[in-house]
Amino acid sequence: HKYFFMMHHCRRIAAALASPSLLIFLGGNVGAFSPLSGVSIPARCRSSSSAIFGVRTVARRVRDSVLSRERSDEDLKSGIAFFYDRSSKVWEDVWGEHMHHGYYIPENRTDHTQAQIDLIDEVLKWSYGSESDASPKRVVDVGCGIGGSSRHIVNKYPGSKANGLTLSPYQAGRGNELAKEQGLEDRASFQVADALNMPFDDSSFDLVWSLESGEHMPNKPKFVGELVRVVAPGGRIILVTWCHRDLEKGEPSLSKKEEKLLAKINRAYYLPRWCSVGDYVALLEKEGTVENIRREDWSYIIAPFWKAVIKSSLNLRSMVGVMKGGFSTFRGAYAMLLMLRGFDAGLIKFGLITCIKKEAEGGSSGDAN
């Protein structure tokens, strides 16, 4: 009942914040919602026509949000950068450097930071089969956040190096700051780049790591193709991502109710249409250059994290941070309740997928040094 009460009031507040007249009143900063850059334009530099354009842009975005319309690929890309530029500091202030869920076995554990670290270790253990089999030297973290996973991995495996990619300039900058503070600037680096067009040569890495970023990719075949392209023969891909449930045999699509819920979440988190774990497996199989594909559903393992995040958002520090982050951050906080609803209904799944790139014919294991 508490969560439904919160959701009711979040809707009312979000509707008020979405009002174009209120957005203009709050400093007149219509330019902050520009689809081009998200950069505020000083009032003295704005003509009356550009102000009108800004009002129309905000009005269109409010309309599209209410109707939960899909965004274009370009809107998604700029929106993701803007959203994480504004919200990452809020998350770090409350939850620390790891911007992902936790591992809850046992489910009543209360050290959430350690649960997040354990998730990385347990995913690696599940993927490699044993610690002795894991010895990556070159790692790419696709959708790296502020680099928590990358820094943990290079600390875990002596001699390894990691490159992290994100669309958010803030995240890349903060990731590099933390690497320097932790004495890892020579082993972990972060840059702004598109995961659908990675700035790396073929076969550059022996571990391609993507933790909770695949859901942001508008072109899933292209995304999977890039993961396969940059991994070296004998190297491993580990993909951990939010998906919708697998369709039942003979079921053509999700229900309209399910699609409507996902569409609302998509607007808040700048997500494209979802796919299932089965869809990812099919895409990997279609590539034809990977083997030993395995999958697993860890939805039940991360379940307690949802309520912990929602509970943390109720304290004063979190509320102030969300409000400072602006409307997109506020809407993202509200969408956690929608995610919880989808998770409880069995619609949203936390999927793990791993595979190995096949060795070249007559060749030896790729060394991505």
C-alpha positions in Angstrom: 0.0 0.0 0.0 2.9 2.4 0.8 4.3 1.9 -2.7 1.0 2.5 -4.4 0.5 5.6 -2.3 3.9 6.9 -3.4 3.2 6.1 -7.0 -0.1 8.1 -6.9 1.6 11.2 -5.6 4.6 10.8 -7.9 2.2 10.9 -10.8 0.7 14.2 -9.6 4.1 15.8 -8.9 5.5 14.6 -12.3 2.5 16.0 -14.1 3.0 19.4 -12.4 6.8 19.4 -13.2 6.1 18.5 -16.8 4.0 21.6 -17.4 5.7 23.8 -20.0 4.6 27.0 -18.2 6.2 25.7 -15.0 9.4 24.8 -16.8 9.7 28.3 -18.2 8.8 29.8 -14.9 11.7 27.9 -13.2 14.4 30.2 -14.4 13.0 30.4 -18.0 15.5 27.7 -18.9 13.7 26.2 -21.9 17.0 25.5 -23.6 17.9 23.0 -20.9 15.5 20.6 -22.6 17.0 21.1 -26.1 17.0 17.8 -28.1 20.4 18.8 -29.5 22.6 19.1 -26.6 20.8 19.5 -23.2 23.0 22.7 -22.7 21.3 25.7 -21.2 21.2 28.8 -23.5 21.5 32.2 -21.8 18.3 34.3 -22.1 20.2 37.2 -23.8 21.2 34.9 -26.6 17.7 33.7 -27.3 15.4 35.4 -29.8 11.7 35.3 -29.4 11.4 32.7 -32.2 13.9 30.4 -30.5 12.0 30.8 -27.2 8.8 29.8 -29.0 10.7 26.8 -30.5 11.8 25.9 -27.0 8.3 26.0 -25.7 7.1 23.9 -28.5 9.9 21.4 -28.0 9.0 21.0 -24.3 5.3 20.8 -25.1 6.0 18.0 -27.6 8.1 16.1 -25.2 5.5 16.3 -22.5 2.9 15.1 -25.0 5.1 12.2 -26.0 5.8 11.3 -22.4 2.1 11.2 -21.6 1.5 9.0 -24.6 4.7 6.9 -23.9 5.8 7.3 -27.5 9.0 5.6 -28.7 12.0 7.9 -29.2 14.2 8.0 -32.3 17.7 6.5 -32.1 19.2 10.0 -32.0 16.8 11.2 -29.3 17.7 8.1 -27.3 21.4 8.7 -27.6 21.3 12.3 -26.6 18.7 11.6 -23.9 20.8 8.8 -22.3 23.8 11.1 -22.1 21.7 13.9 -20.5 19.9 11.6 -18.1 23.2 10.0 -16.8 25.0 13.4 -16.7 22.2 14.6 -14.4 21.6 11.5 -12.3 25.0 9.8 -11.8 26.1 12.0 -9.0 22.8 11.4 -7.1 23.3 7.7 -7.4 27.0 7.8 -6.3 26.1 10.0 -3.3 23.6 7.4 -2.1 24.9 4.1 -3.4 28.6 4.6 -4.3 30.6 3.8 -7.4 28.7 0.7 -8.6 25.7 1.6 -10.7 24.0 -1.8 -10.9 22.1 -4.2 -8.7 23.3 -6.5 -5.9 23.7 -10.2 -5.3 21.3 -11.2 -2.5 22.1 -14.7 -1.3 21.1 -14.8 1.4 18.2 -12.6 0.5 18.1 -10.8 3.9 21.6 -9.2 3.6 21.7 -5.5 4.4 25.2 -4.5 3.2 24.1 -3.3 -0.2 27.5 -2.0 -1.4 29.0 -5.4 -0.7 26.1 -7.0 -2.5 26.9 -4.9 -5.6 30.5 -6.0 -5.5 29.5 -9.6 -5.0 27.3 -9.5 -8.1 30.4 -8.8 -10.2 32.3 -11.6 -8.6 29.5 -14.1 -8.8 28.8 -13.2 -12.5 32.4 -13.8 -13.3 32.4 -17.1 -11.4 29.2 -18.2 -13.2 30.6 -17.3 -16.6 34.1 -18.8 -16.3 33.1 -21.8 -14.2 36.0 -21.4 -11.8 38.3 -18.6 -10.6 41.3 -20.5 -12.0 39.9 -20.3 -15.5 39.6 -16.5 -15.4 42.6 -14.5 -16.3 41.6 -11.7 -18.7 44.3 -9.2 -19.6 42.4 -6.8 -21.8 38.8 -5.9 -20.7 36.2 -3.6 -22.3 33.4 -2.4 -20.1 30.5 -1.6 -22.5 28.2 0.9 -20.8 30.6 1.5 -17.9 28.8 4.0 -15.7 31.4 5.7 -13.5 33.7 2.6 -13.9 33.0 0.6 -10.7 33.1 -2.7 -12.5 36.2 -1.9 -14.5 38.2 -0.9 -11.5 37.0 -3.9 -9.5 38.0 -6.3 -12.3 41.5 -4.8 -12.8 42.0 -5.1 -9.1 40.9 -8.7 -9.1 43.1 -9.8 -12.0 46.7 -8.6 -11.7 48.2 -7.3 -14.9 44.8 -6.6 -16.6 43.7 -3.3 -18.1 40.2 -2.0 -18.8 38.6 0.4 -21.2 35.2 1.7 -20.3 32.7 3.2 -22.8 29.7 5.5 -21.9 27.6 8.1 -23.7 27.8 10.4 -20.7 30.7 12.9 -20.5 30.1 13.2 -16.8 30.4 9.4 -16.2 33.6 9.2 -18.3 35.2 12.1 -16.4 34.2 10.8 -13.0 35.4 7.3 -13.9 38.8 8.7 -14.7 38.9 10.8 -11.5 38.1 7.7 -9.4 40.7 5.7 -11.2 43.3 8.3 -10.4 42.2 8.5 -6.8 42.6 4.8 -6.5 46.0 4.6 -8.2 44.5 2.9 -11.3 44.9 5.6 -14.0 47.4 3.4 -15.9 45.1 0.4 -15.8 41.5 1.7 -16.2 40.4 4.5 -18.5 37.1 5.8 -19.6 35.8 7.6 -22.7 32.7 8.8 -24.4 31.9 6.4 -27.2 28.9 4.6 -28.8 28.6 0.9 -28.1 27.1 0.4 -31.5 30.3 1.7 -33.1 33.1 1.0 -30.7 36.5 2.7 -31.4 38.5 -0.5 -31.2 40.0 -2.9 -33.7 38.7 -6.3 -34.2 39.7 -8.9 -31.6 41.0 -6.3 -29.2 39.8 -7.9 -25.9 39.7 -11.2 -24.2 36.8 -10.1 -21.9 33.9 -8.1 -23.2 31.8 -7.1 -20.2 28.4 -5.4 -20.4 26.5 -5.1 -17.1 23.1 -3.5 -17.3 23.6 -1.5 -20.4 22.2 -3.7 -23.2 18.7 -2.5 -22.4 19.8 0.9 -23.7 20.8 -0.3 -27.2 18.3 0.5 -29.9 19.8 -1.9 -32.5 20.3 -5.2 -30.7 21.7 -7.1 -33.8 24.3 -4.3 -34.2 25.1 -4.3 -30.5 25.7 -8.1 -30.4 27.7 -7.8 -33.6 30.0 -5.2 -32.0 30.5 -7.4 -28.9 31.5 -10.3 -31.1 33.7 -8.1 -33.3 35.9 -6.7 -30.5 36.4 -10.0 -28.6 39.5 -12.0 -29.5 39.3 -15.7 -30.5 39.1 -17.7 -27.3 37.9 -14.6 -25.4 34.7 -14.4 -23.5 31.6 -12.2 -23.7 29.5 -11.6 -20.6 26.2 -9.8 -21.1 24.0 -9.1 -18.0 20.9 -7.1 -19.0 17.3 -6.4 -18.3 14.9 -8.2 -20.7 11.3 -9.0 -21.0 10.1 -12.5 -20.4 10.5 -15.2 -23.1 7.4 -15.7 -25.1 5.5 -18.9 -24.7 5.3 -21.3 -27.6 2.7 -20.0 -30.1 2.6 -16.6 -28.3 3.1 -13.9 -31.0 3.9 -11.0 -28.7 3.6 -9.6 -25.2 0.2 -8.5 -24.1 -1.0 -4.9 -24.7 -0.9 -4.4 -20.9 2.7 -5.6 -20.7 3.7 -3.4 -23.7 2.1 -0.4 -22.2 4.0 -0.8 -18.9 7.3 -1.2 -20.8 6.6 1.9 -22.9 6.2 4.0 -19.7 9.5 2.7 -18.4 11.1 3.4 -21.7 10.2 7.1 -21.6 11.6 7.5 -18.1 14.9 5.7 -18.7 15.5 6.5 -22.4 15.1 2.9 -23.5 14.2 1.4 -26.9 12.0 -1.6 -27.3 12.9 -4.5 -25.1 13.9 -8.0 -26.2 14.1 -11.4 -24.3 17.1 -13.4 -23.3 16.1 -15.9 -25.9 16.3 -13.1 -28.5 19.9 -12.4 -27.4 20.8 -16.1 -27.7 19.4 -16.2 -31.2 21.4 -13.2 -32.2 24.6 -14.7 -30.9 23.9 -18.0 -32.7 23.2 -16.1 -35.9 26.7 -14.5 -35.7 28.2 -18.0 -36.2 31.5 -17.2 -34.6 30.7 -18.0 -30.9 30.2 -21.2 -29.0 29.3 -22.5 -25.5 26.5 -20.1 -25.2 24.9 -20.2 -21.8 22.1 -18.3 -20.2 20.5 -18.0 -16.7 17.8 -16.0 -15.0 18.9 -14.2 -11.8 15.8 -12.2 -11.3 15.2 -13.8 -7.9 18.8 -13.1 -6.8 18.7 -9.4 -7.3 15.0 -9.0 -6.2 15.7 -7.4 -2.7 17.7 -4.6 -4.3 14.5 -3.0 -5.8 12.9 -2.3 -2.4 16.3 -1.2 -0.9 16.6 1.4 -3.7 13.0 2.6 -3.2 13.5 2.8 0.5 16.7 4.8 0.1 14.9 7.3 -2.1 12.6 8.2 0.8 15.3 9.9 2.9 15.8 13.6 2.7 19.3 13.5 1.2 18.0 11.4 -1.7 15.0 13.6 -2.3 17.1 16.7 -2.4 19.5 15.1 -4.9 16.7 13.9 -7.1 15.2 17.4 -7.2 18.6 19.0 -8.0 19.0 16.4 -10.8 15.9 17.9 -12.5 12.8 16.5 -14.0 14.4 13.6 -15.9 16.0 12.3 -12.7 12.7 12.7 -10.8 11.0 10.7 -13.5 13.7 8.1 -13.3 13.1 7.7 -9.6 9.4 7.3 -10.1 10.0 4.7 -12.8 11.6 2.4 -10.3 8.1 1.7 -9.0 7.1 0.7 -12.6 10.1 -1.6 -12.8 9.1 -3.2 -9.5 5.6 -3.7 -10.8 6.9 -5.4 -14.0 9.4 -7.5 -12.0 6.6 -8.7 -9.6 4.4 -9.6 -12.5 7.1 -11.8 -14.1 7.4 -9.5 -17.1 10.9 -8.1 -16.4 13.8 -10.5 -16.1 17.4 -10.1 -15.1 19.2 -12.2 -17.6 22.8 -13.5 -17.8 24.4 -14.6 -21.1 27.9 -15.7 -21.8 29.8 -17.3 -24.7 33.3 -17.8 -26.1 34.5 -16.7 -29.5 35.6 -19.6 -31.6 39.3 -20.1 -32.2 40.6 -19.4 -35.7 41.0 -22.6 -37.8 44.4 -24.1 -37.1 45.3 -21.1 -34.9 46.0 -20.5 -31.2 44.0 -18.7 -28.7 43.8 -14.9 -29.4 46.1 -12.8 -27.2 44.5 -9.4 -27.0 47.5 -7.7 -25.5 
